[in-house]
Amino acid sequence: MRQSWIHLGGYLGNRIGNKIAVTAKAVDLGLDGIASYLERNRKKIESWSSDVSQSIANGFTNLTDINEQIYNNLLGALDKAGPDIANGINDILTGCTGFGMSLGTIFAEGFEISTEHTSQWMKDNQELIEGTLTDLFEFGGKCASLAGKIVEELGSSLTDWWESQGSSTFGNIVDAWNDIKKTVLELWNDIAMPVLNHAKEALQELWEENLRPLWDNILNLISSVGDFLAAAWSTVIKPIIGYLAPTIKQVADIVINIISTVFATVSDIISGAMKILGGLLDFLTGVFTGNWKKAWEGLQKITDGIWQAIWGSIKGVCNLIIDGVNAMISLIYSTLRNVVNGIGSVAKKAGDLVGKDWGFEMPSDPPQIPKLWNGGYVKANTPQLAMIGDNRHQGEIVSPEDKLQKMALSAAQAAAGSGGTISAEKLDKIITLLETIIRIIASGNTIEINGVKFAELLKKVNREYFKATGNYLLLDV
């Protein structure tokens, strides 16, 4: 053993010494090359460094101006869009809060349900679980014993193989690998190096005769293309874009309307299909469990889903037709508006000469046919065709503005008292009360208070308040 350590030390010492010698020689040659390079290129580097430093300094000065302009634009835009941004943040936080609370409720209750059911299952199947685990542990112990025996026999077989054949085979492999390395070195010196030298000479000739002129021509072409694009933008493309911008906006609006209609239609159809599937599952669940009420409700849900999908398809086709008509109206209106506004501009200039305002122009937005299912505001003396009652989620109110204003005013006066003011807390309570009343009425349920129907009681209170104040509490009818 001592002799082995001596030979190992000699090998390591020899290898470290050779590495130090090679490294020192390489460093010495590298320093000579760097010194020669610096002596030959020092002035050129100094000149280039000065030019580049000045260009970089100018670039940072320009960046300072650009940065100031960017932040001035950002501040101006934020000031103008501040209310919309604040409202958007409020809305998205409100929505995320509601969604997060919904997820929290689902996860919490789901956790409670799963743990409760699992606990009961563990209690009900204690003997079965314990027996199964016992079988698994016994099986694991037997497998471990078998693995130990296999590993022991593998080791014994491996030792026998090495002593009888392995060591000599390994020696042959080492000799063959050394011979391969010798052959590779001979091929490198006899074939690879001459080929590489020839390739270097060919590349040098190709660069000097062909590639360098090609590179110069590419740079010249880039300059020509840049000058052409700059001239084309300022003299041709920019004026055309300015002329076509209104038309592009109209086309974009038309495309957005059509895409919105298609997505709404697909959404209605998918929603109906999901309702059909849910109804089918409820029906099957009711049949399997004997809950015939649930089965009947599932059939009703299937019917509702079929109707929703059919009506969504019909409504989508109608809305696509309306989109097409609106697109035609927009294009015709745009052409007519340009003509009329041109005449109005000429009339305005003529009126300016005599101190009169003769100018006129058409509104920027063309008249449009309203789609189905959309609510909205209709100005006075602007009759329109519309379908009502087709909103699948909520009821719809159709009333003159003064009626709604009078209802709101009556409710505010009743809450504030005679000449008083209404607090934010009291207003929140009023809104909650009104929302509750609307849900009760919309549900169609018969609500009784002390044996009196809610609707009748509401009418009675309304009449008594009118006798006392001259105003209706809720509805002026």
Secondary structure, 3 states (H helix, E strand, C coil): CHHHHHHHHHHHHHHHHHHHHHHHHHHHHHHHHHHHHHHHHHHHHHHHHHHHHHHHHHHHHHHHHHHHHHHHHHHHHHHHHHHHHHHHHHHHHHHHHHHHHHHHHHHHHHHHHHHHHHHHHHHHCHHHHHHHHHHHHHHHHHHHHHHHHHHHHHHHHHHHHHHHHHHHHHHHHHHHHHHHHHHHHHHHHHHHHHHHHHHHHHHHHHHHHHHHHHHHHHHHHHHHHHHHHHHHHHHHHHHHHHHHHHHHHHHHHHHHHHHHHHHHHHHHHHHHHHHHHHHHHHHHHHHHHCCHHHHHHHHHHHHHHHHHHHHHHHHHHHHHHHHHHHHHHHHHHHHHHHHHHHHHHHHHHHHHHHCCCCCCCCCCCCCCCCCCCCCCCCCCCCCCCCCCCCCCCCCCCCCCHHHHHHHHHHHHHHHHCCCCCCCHHHHHHHHHHHHHHHHHHHHCCCCEECCEEHHHHHHHHHHHHHHHHCCCCCCCC
